[in-house]
Amino acid sequence: MTKTKVKTRLVPLDAARYLENDAAIAEYMSVVLEADDPDLLLLALGDVARAKGMAQVARDAGLGRESLYKALAPGAKPRFETVMKVARALGVKFTAQAA
């Protein structure tokens, strides 16, 4: 008797699908900020922006949609001002605490 091997197909995880409310977004961003990785922060901001709608986030941040995509692309080096505009548009507030 021979058994056929069933191929398992994995699909990439899309975090934006799970960011359904402000509490989930806040928890996600808190975990990302703890990683202390600027590229991961941009990725997370992009995930949240996709969850909320890129076009609306771009308008709320005062950016063009294409500019928003470029600012949040892997390896991008957006200005701090741009990151803060995007965070405000997403309803995300960064806070500081003693290390």
C-alpha distances in whole Angstrom, upper triangle without the diagonal:
4,7,10,13,16,19,22,25,28,32,35,37,40,42,45,43,43,47,48,51,54,53,49,51,53,51,49,52,53,50,50,53,53,50,54,52,54,51,49,52,52,49,49,52,50,48,50,52,49,49,52,53,54,56,58,58,59,62,63,63,65,63,61,58,57,59,57,54,55,57,53,51,49,52,55,58,60,63,64,66,63,60,63,63,59,59,62,61,57,59,58,61,61,62,63,63,64,61
4,7,9,13,16,19,22,25,28,32,34,37,39,42,40,41,44,46,49,51,50,47,48,51,48,46,49,50,47,47,51,50,47,51,49,51,48,46,49,49,45,46,49,47,45,47,49,46,46,50,50,51,53,55,55,56,59,60,60,62,59,58,54,54,56,54,50,52,53,50,48,46,49,51,55,56,60,60,62,59,57,60,60,56,56,59,58,55,57,56,58,58,60,61,61,61,59
4,6,9,12,15,18,22,25,28,30,33,36,38,36,37,41,42,45,48,47,43,45,47,44,42,45,47,43,43,47,46,44,47,45,47,44,42,45,46,42,42,46,44,41,44,46,43,42,46,46,47,50,52,51,53,56,56,56,59,56,55,51,50,52,50,47,49,50,47,45,43,46,48,52,53,57,57,59,56,54,56,57,53,53,56,54,51,53,52,55,54,56,57,57,58,55
4,6,9,12,16,19,22,25,28,31,33,36,34,35,38,40,43,46,45,41,43,45,43,40,43,45,42,41,45,45,42,45,43,45,42,40,43,43,39,40,43,41,38,41,43,40,40,43,43,44,47,49,48,50,53,53,53,56,53,52,48,47,49,47,44,45,47,44,42,40,43,46,49,50,54,54,56,53,51,54,54,50,50,53,51,48,51,50,52,52,54,55,56,57,54
4,6,9,12,16,19,22,24,28,30,33,31,32,35,37,40,43,42,38,39,42,39,37,40,41,38,38,42,41,39,42,40,41,38,36,40,40,36,37,40,38,35,38,40,37,37,40,41,41,44,46,45,47,50,50,50,53,50,49,45,44,46,44,41,42,44,40,38,37,39,42,45,47,50,51,53,50,48,50,51,47,47,50,48,45,47,46,49,49,51,52,52,53,51
4,6,9,13,16,19,21,24,27,29,27,28,32,33,37,39,39,35,36,39,37,34,37,39,36,35,39,39,37,40,38,39,36,34,37,37,33,34,37,35,32,35,37,34,33,37,37,38,41,43,42,44,47,47,47,49,47,46,42,41,43,41,38,40,41,38,36,34,37,40,43,45,48,48,50,47,45,47,48,44,44,47,45,42,44,43,46,46,48,49,50,51,49
4,6,10,13,16,19,22,24,27,25,26,30,31,35,37,37,33,34,37,34,32,35,36,33,33,36,36,34,37,35,36,33,31,34,34,30,31,34,32,29,32,34,31,31,34,34,35,38,40,39,41,44,44,44,46,44,42,39,38,40,38,35,36,38,34,32,31,34,36,40,41,45,45,47,44,42,44,45,41,41,44,42,39,42,41,44,43,45,47,47,49,46
4,6,10,13,15,18,21,23,22,23,26,28,31,34,33,29,30,33,31,28,31,33,30,29,33,33,31,34,32,33,30,28,31,31,27,28,31,29,26,29,31,28,28,31,32,32,35,37,36,38,41,41,41,44,41,40,36,36,38,35,32,34,35,32,30,28,31,34,37,38,42,42,44,41,39,41,41,38,38,41,39,36,38,37,40,40,42,43,44,45,43
4,7,10,13,15,18,21,19,20,24,26,29,31,31,27,28,31,29,26,29,31,28,27,31,31,29,32,30,31,27,26,28,28,24,25,28,25,23,26,27,24,25,28,28,29,32,34,33,34,37,38,38,40,38,36,33,32,34,32,29,30,32,28,27,25,29,31,34,35,39,39,41,38,36,38,38,35,35,38,36,33,36,35,38,38,40,41,42,44,42
4,7,9,12,15,17,16,17,21,23,26,28,28,24,25,27,25,22,25,27,24,24,27,28,25,28,26,27,24,22,25,24,21,21,24,22,20,23,24,22,22,25,26,26,29,31,30,31,35,35,35,37,35,34,30,30,31,29,26,28,29,25,24,22,26,28,31,32,36,36,38,35,32,35,35,31,31,34,33,30,32,31,34,34,36,38,38,40,38
4,6,9,12,14,13,15,18,20,23,26,26,22,22,25,24,20,23,25,23,22,26,26,24,27,24,25,22,20,22,22,18,19,21,19,16,19,21,18,18,22,22,22,26,27,26,28,31,31,31,34,31,30,27,26,28,26,22,25,26,22,21,20,23,25,29,29,33,33,35,31,29,32,32,28,28,31,30,27,29,28,31,31,34,36,37,39,37
4,6,9,12,12,13,16,18,22,23,23,20,19,22,21,18,20,22,20,18,22,23,21,23,21,21,18,16,19,18,14,15,18,15,13,16,18,15,16,20,20,20,23,25,24,25,28,29,28,31,28,27,24,23,25,22,19,21,22,19,17,16,20,22,25,26,29,29,31,28,26,28,28,25,25,28,27,24,26,25,28,28,31,32,34,35,33
4,6,9,9,10,12,15,18,20,20,16,16,19,17,14,16,19,17,16,19,20,19,21,19,20,17,15,17,16,13,13,16,14,11,14,16,14,13,17,18,19,22,23,22,24,27,27,26,29,27,27,23,23,24,22,19,21,22,18,17,16,20,22,24,25,28,28,29,26,24,26,27,23,22,25,24,21,23,22,25,25,28,29,31,33,31
4,5,6,8,10,12,15,17,18,14,14,17,16,13,15,18,16,15,19,20,19,21,19,19,17,14,15,15,11,11,13,11,8,11,12,10,10,14,14,15,18,19,18,20,23,23,23,26,24,23,20,20,22,19,16,19,19,16,15,15,19,20,23,23,26,26,27,24,21,23,24,20,20,22,21,18,20,20,23,23,26,28,30,32,31
4,5,6,7,10,13,14,14,10,10,13,12,9,11,14,13,12,16,17,16,19,17,17,15,12,13,13,10,8,11,10,6,8,11,9,8,12,14,15,18,19,17,19,22,22,21,25,23,23,20,21,22,18,17,19,19,15,16,16,19,20,22,22,24,24,25,22,19,21,21,18,17,20,19,15,17,16,19,20,22,25,26,29,27
4,5,5,8,11,12,14,10,9,13,13,10,12,15,15,14,17,19,19,21,19,19,17,14,14,13,11,9,10,8,5,6,8,6,5,8,10,11,15,15,14,16,19,19,19,22,20,21,17,19,20,16,15,18,18,14,15,16,20,20,22,21,24,23,24,21,18,20,19,16,15,18,16,13,15,15,18,19,22,25,27,30,29
4,6,7,11,13,14,11,11,15,15,12,15,18,17,17,20,22,21,24,22,22,20,17,17,17,14,12,14,12,9,9,11,9,7,10,12,14,17,17,16,19,21,21,22,25,24,23,20,21,23,19,18,21,21,18,19,20,23,23,26,25,27,27,27,24,22,23,23,19,19,21,19,16,18,18,21,23,25,28,30,32,32
4,6,9,11,11,8,9,12,12,10,13,15,15,15,18,20,20,22,21,22,20,17,17,17,15,12,14,13,10,10,12,11,8,11,14,16,19,19,18,21,23,22,23,26,25,25,22,24,25,21,20,23,23,19,20,21,24,25,26,26,28,27,27,25,22,23,23,20,18,20,19,15,17,16,20,21,23,26,27,30,29
4,6,8,9,6,6,9,10,8,10,13,13,14,16,18,19,21,20,20,19,16,15,16,14,11,11,12,8,7,10,9,6,9,12,14,17,16,15,18,20,19,19,23,22,23,20,22,23,19,19,22,21,17,19,20,23,23,25,23,25,24,24,22,19,20,20,16,15,17,15,12,13,13,16,18,20,23,25,28,27
4,7,8,7,8,11,12,11,13,16,17,17,19,21,22,24,24,24,23,20,19,19,17,14,14,14,11,9,12,11,7,9,12,15,17,16,15,19,20,19,20,24,24,24,22,24,25,21,21,24,23,20,22,24,27,26,28,26,28,26,26,24,22,22,21,18,17,18,16,13,13,14,17,20,22,25,27,30,30
4,6,5,6,9,10,11,12,14,16,17,18,20,22,24,24,24,23,20,19,19,18,15,15,16,13,10,13,13,9,10,13,16,18,16,15,19,20,18,20,23,24,25,23,25,25,22,22,25,24,21,24,25,28,27,28,26,27,25,25,23,21,20,20,17,15,16,15,11,11,12,15,17,19,23,24,28,28
4,5,5,6,9,10,10,12,14,15,16,18,20,22,22,22,22,19,17,18,18,14,13,15,13,10,12,14,11,10,14,16,19,16,15,18,19,17,18,21,22,24,22,25,24,21,22,25,23,20,23,24,27,26,26,24,25,23,23,21,18,17,18,15,13,13,13,10,8,9,11,14,16,19,21,24,25
4,5,5,6,9,10,11,12,14,15,17,19,21,22,22,23,19,17,19,18,15,15,17,15,12,15,16,13,14,17,20,22,20,18,22,23,20,21,25,25,27,25,28,27,23,24,27,25,22,25,25,28,27,28,26,27,24,25,23,20,19,20,18,15,16,16,13,11,11,13,14,16,19,19,23,23
4,5,5,6,9,10,11,12,14,16,17,19,20,20,20,17,16,17,16,12,13,15,12,10,13,14,11,12,16,18,21,19,18,21,23,21,21,25,25,26,24,26,26,22,22,25,23,20,22,23,25,25,26,25,26,24,25,23,20,20,20,18,15,17,16,13,12,11,14,15,17,20,21,24,24
4,6,5,6,9,10,11,12,14,16,17,18,18,18,15,13,14,13,9,10,12,9,7,10,12,9,10,14,15,18,17,14,18,20,17,18,21,21,23,21,23,22,19,19,22,20,17,19,20,23,22,23,21,22,20,21,19,16,16,17,14,11,13,13,9,9,8,11,12,15,18,19,22,22
4,5,5,6,9,10,10,12,15,16,17,17,18,15,13,15,15,11,11,14,12,10,13,15,13,13,17,18,21,19,16,20,21,19,18,22,23,25,23,25,24,20,21,23,21,18,21,22,24,23,23,22,22,20,20,19,16,15,17,14,11,13,14,10,9,7,9,10,11,14,16,19,19
4,6,5,6,9,10,11,13,15,16,17,18,15,13,16,15,11,13,15,13,12,15,17,14,16,19,20,23,22,19,22,25,22,22,26,26,27,26,27,26,23,23,25,23,20,22,22,24,24,24,23,24,22,23,22,18,18,20,17,14,16,17,14,13,11,12,12,13,15,16,19,18
4,5,5,6,9,10,11,14,14,15,15,11,10,13,11,8,10,12,10,9,13,14,12,14,17,18,21,20,18,21,23,21,20,24,24,25,23,24,24,20,20,22,20,16,18,18,21,21,21,21,22,20,22,20,17,17,19,16,13,16,16,13,13,11,13,13,14,16,17,20,19
4,5,5,6,9,10,11,12,12,13,10,8,10,10,7,8,11,10,9,12,14,13,14,17,17,21,19,16,19,21,19,18,22,21,23,22,23,22,18,18,20,17,15,17,17,19,19,19,18,19,17,18,17,13,14,16,13,10,13,14,11,11,8,10,9,11,13,15,18,17
4,5,5,6,9,11,12,13,15,12,10,13,13,10,12,15,14,13,16,18,17,18,21,21,24,23,20,22,25,22,21,25,25,27,25,26,25,21,22,23,20,18,20,20,21,21,21,20,21,18,20,19,15,15,18,16,13,15,17,14,13,10,10,9,10,11,12,15,14
4,6,5,7,10,11,13,14,10,10,13,13,10,12,15,14,13,17,18,17,19,22,22,26,25,22,24,27,25,23,27,26,28,26,27,26,23,22,24,21,18,20,19,20,21,21,21,22,20,22,21,17,18,20,18,15,18,20,17,16,13,14,12,13,14,14,16,15
4,5,5,7,8,9,10,7,6,10,9,7,10,12,12,12,15,16,16,18,20,20,23,23,20,22,25,23,21,24,24,25,24,24,23,19,19,20,18,15,16,15,16,17,17,17,19,17,19,18,14,16,18,16,14,17,18,15,16,13,13,12,13,14,15,17,16
4,5,6,7,9,11,8,7,10,11,9,11,14,14,14,16,19,18,20,22,21,24,24,20,22,25,23,21,24,23,26,24,25,23,20,20,21,18,15,17,16,17,17,17,17,17,15,17,17,13,14,17,15,13,16,18,15,16,12,12,9,10,11,12,14,13
4,5,8,11,13,10,10,14,14,12,14,17,17,17,20,22,21,23,25,25,28,27,24,26,28,26,24,28,27,29,28,28,27,24,24,24,21,19,20,19,19,20,19,20,20,18,21,21,17,18,21,19,16,19,21,19,19,15,14,12,12,11,11,13,10
4,5,9,10,8,9,12,12,11,14,16,16,17,20,21,21,23,25,24,28,28,24,26,29,27,25,28,27,29,27,27,26,23,22,22,20,17,18,16,17,18,18,19,20,18,21,21,17,18,21,20,17,21,22,20,21,17,17,14,15,14,15,16,13
4,7,9,8,8,11,13,12,14,17,17,18,20,22,23,24,26,24,28,28,24,25,28,26,24,27,26,28,27,26,24,22,22,21,18,16,17,15,15,16,15,16,17,15,19,18,15,17,20,18,17,20,22,20,20,17,16,13,14,13,14,14,12
4,6,5,6,9,10,11,12,14,15,17,18,20,21,23,24,22,26,26,23,23,27,25,23,25,24,25,24,24,22,19,19,18,16,14,14,12,11,13,13,14,16,15,18,17,14,16,19,17,16,20,21,19,21,17,17,15,16,16,17,18,16
4,5,5,6,9,10,11,12,14,15,16,18,20,21,22,20,23,24,20,20,24,22,20,22,20,22,21,20,18,16,16,15,12,11,11,10,9,10,9,10,12,11,14,14,11,13,16,15,14,18,19,18,19,16,16,14,16,16,18,20,18
4,5,5,6,9,10,11,12,14,15,17,18,20,21,19,22,23,19,19,23,22,20,22,20,21,20,18,17,15,14,13,11,9,9,6,7,8,9,11,13,13,16,15,12,15,17,15,15,19,19,18,20,17,18,16,19,19,21,23,21
4,5,5,6,9,10,10,12,14,15,16,18,19,18,22,22,19,20,23,22,20,23,21,22,20,20,19,16,15,15,13,10,10,9,10,11,12,13,16,15,18,16,13,16,18,15,14,18,19,16,18,16,17,15,17,18,20,22,20
4,5,5,6,9,10,11,12,14,15,17,18,16,20,20,16,17,21,19,17,20,19,20,19,19,17,14,14,14,12,9,11,10,11,11,11,11,13,12,15,13,10,12,14,12,11,14,15,13,15,12,13,12,14,16,18,20,19
4,5,5,6,9,10,10,12,14,15,16,14,17,18,14,15,18,17,15,18,16,17,15,15,13,11,10,10,8,5,7,7,9,8,9,9,12,11,13,11,8,11,13,10,10,14,14,13,15,13,15,14,17,18,21,23,22
4,6,5,6,9,10,11,12,14,15,13,17,18,15,16,19,19,17,20,18,18,16,16,15,12,11,12,10,6,7,7,10,10,12,12,15,15,17,14,12,15,16,12,13,16,16,14,16,14,17,16,19,21,23,25,24
4,5,5,6,8,10,11,12,14,13,17,17,14,16,19,18,16,19,18,19,17,17,17,13,13,14,12,9,11,11,13,13,15,14,16,16,17,15,12,14,15,12,11,14,14,11,14,11,14,13,16,18,21,23,22
4,5,5,6,9,10,11,12,11,14,14,11,12,15,14,12,16,14,16,14,15,14,10,11,12,10,7,10,11,14,12,13,12,14,13,14,11,9,11,11,8,7,11,11,8,11,9,12,12,16,18,21,23,23
4,5,5,6,9,10,10,8,12,13,10,11,15,14,13,16,14,14,12,12,12,9,8,10,9,6,8,10,13,12,14,13,15,15,16,13,11,13,13,9,10,13,12,10,13,12,15,16,19,22,24,27,26
4,5,5,6,9,10,10,13,14,12,14,17,16,16,19,17,17,15,15,16,12,11,14,13,9,11,12,15,15,17,16,19,18,19,16,14,16,16,12,12,15,13,11,14,13,16,17,20,22,25,27,27
4,5,5,6,8,9,12,12,9,12,15,14,14,17,16,17,15,16,16,12,12,15,14,11,13,15,18,17,18,17,19,18,18,15,13,14,14,10,9,12,10,7,10,10,13,14,18,21,23,26,26
4,5,5,6,5,9,9,6,9,11,11,11,14,13,13,11,13,13,9,10,13,12,9,12,15,17,16,17,15,17,17,17,14,12,13,12,8,9,11,9,7,10,11,14,16,19,22,25,28,28
4,5,5,5,9,10,9,11,13,14,14,16,15,15,11,13,14,11,10,14,14,11,13,15,18,17,19,18,20,20,20,17,15,17,16,12,13,15,12,10,14,14,18,19,23,26,28,31,31
4,6,8,11,11,10,13,15,14,15,18,17,18,15,17,18,14,14,17,17,14,16,18,21,20,22,20,23,22,22,19,17,18,17,13,13,15,13,10,12,13,17,19,22,25,27,31,30
4,7,9,7,7,10,12,11,13,15,15,16,13,16,17,13,14,17,17,15,17,20,22,21,22,20,22,21,20,18,16,16,15,12,12,13,10,7,10,12,16,18,21,25,27,31,31
4,6,6,6,9,10,11,12,14,13,13,10,13,14,11,12,16,16,14,16,19,22,20,22,20,22,22,21,17,17,17,15,12,14,14,11,10,13,15,18,21,24,27,30,34,34
4,6,5,6,9,10,10,12,10,10,7,9,11,8,8,12,12,11,13,16,19,17,19,17,19,19,18,15,14,16,14,10,13,14,10,10,14,15,18,20,24,27,30,33,33
4,6,5,6,9,10,11,9,8,6,9,11,9,10,13,14,14,16,19,22,19,21,18,20,21,19,16,16,17,14,12,15,15,11,12,15,17,20,23,26,29,33,36,36
4,5,5,6,9,10,10,10,9,12,13,11,13,16,15,15,18,21,23,21,22,19,20,20,18,16,16,16,13,11,13,12,9,10,12,15,18,21,24,28,31,34,35
4,5,5,6,8,8,10,8,12,11,8,11,14,13,12,15,18,21,18,19,16,17,17,15,12,12,12,10,7,9,9,6,7,10,12,15,17,21,24,27,31,31
4,6,5,6,5,6,5,9,8,6,9,11,11,11,14,18,19,17,17,14,15,16,14,11,12,13,9,8,11,11,8,10,13,14,17,19,23,26,29,32,33
4,5,5,6,7,8,11,11,10,13,15,14,15,18,21,23,20,21,17,18,18,15,13,14,14,11,10,13,12,8,11,14,16,18,21,24,27,31,34,35
4,6,8,10,11,14,13,11,14,16,15,15,19,22,24,21,21,17,17,17,14,12,13,12,8,8,10,8,5,8,10,13,15,18,21,24,28,31,32
4,5,9,10,12,11,9,12,14,12,13,16,19,21,17,17,13,13,13,10,8,9,9,5,5,8,7,5,8,11,12,14,16,19,22,26,29,30
4,7,9,12,10,10,13,14,13,15,18,21,22,18,18,14,14,15,11,9,12,11,8,9,12,11,9,12,14,16,17,19,23,25,29,32,33
4,6,8,6,6,10,11,10,12,15,18,19,16,16,12,13,14,12,9,11,12,9,9,12,12,10,13,16,17,19,20,24,26,30,33,33
4,5,5,6,9,10,10,12,14,18,19,16,17,14,15,17,15,12,14,15,12,12,15,16,13,15,18,20,22,23,27,29,33,36,36
4,5,5,6,9,10,11,12,16,18,15,17,14,16,18,17,13,14,16,13,11,15,16,13,14,18,19,21,23,27,29,33,36,36
4,5,5,6,9,10,11,14,16,13,15,13,16,18,17,13,15,17,15,13,17,18,16,17,20,21,23,24,28,31,34,37,36
4,5,5,6,9,10,13,14,11,12,10,12,14,13,10,12,14,12,11,15,16,14,16,19,19,21,22,26,28,31,34,34
4,5,5,6,9,12,14,11,12,10,12,13,13,9,10,12,10,8,12,13,11,12,16,16,18,19,23,25,29,31,31
4,6,5,6,10,12,10,12,11,14,16,16,12,12,15,14,11,14,16,14,14,18,18,20,21,25,27,30,33,32
4,5,5,9,10,7,9,9,12,14,15,11,12,15,14,12,15,18,16,17,20,20,22,22,25,27,30,33,32
4,6,9,9,6,7,5,9,11,11,8,8,12,11,10,12,15,14,15,18,17,18,18,22,23,27,29,28
4,7,8,6,9,8,11,12,13,10,9,12,12,10,12,15,14,13,16,15,17,17,21,22,25,28,27
4,6,5,9,9,13,15,16,13,12,16,16,13,15,18,17,17,20,19,21,20,24,25,28,30,29
4,6,9,11,14,16,18,15,14,18,18,16,17,21,20,19,22,20,22,21,24,25,27,29,27
4,6,9,13,15,17,15,14,18,19,17,18,22,22,21,24,22,23,21,24,25,27,29,27
4,6,10,12,14,12,11,15,16,14,16,19,19,19,22,20,21,20,23,24,27,28,27
4,7,9,11,10,10,13,15,14,15,18,19,19,22,20,20,18,21,22,25,26,25
4,6,8,6,7,10,11,11,13,15,16,16,19,17,18,17,20,21,24,26,25
4,5,5,7,9,10,11,13,14,16,17,19,17,17,16,18,19,23,25,25
4,5,5,6,9,10,10,12,14,15,16,14,14,12,15,16,19,21,21
4,6,5,6,9,10,11,12,14,15,14,14,13,16,17,21,23,24
4,5,5,6,9,10,11,12,14,13,14,14,17,19,23,25,25
4,6,5,6,9,10,11,12,11,11,11,14,16,20,22,22
4,5,5,6,8,10,10,9,9,9,12,14,18,21,22
4,5,5,6,9,10,10,11,12,15,18,21,25,25
4,5,5,6,9,9,10,12,15,18,22,25,25
4,5,5,6,5,7,8,12,15,18,22,22
4,5,5,6,7,9,13,16,19,23,24
4,5,8,10,13,16,19,23,26,27
4,5,9,12,15,18,21,25,26
4,7,10,13,17,20,23,24
4,7,10,13,16,20,21
4,6,10,13,17,18
4,7,10,14,15
4,7,10,12
4,7,9
4,6
4
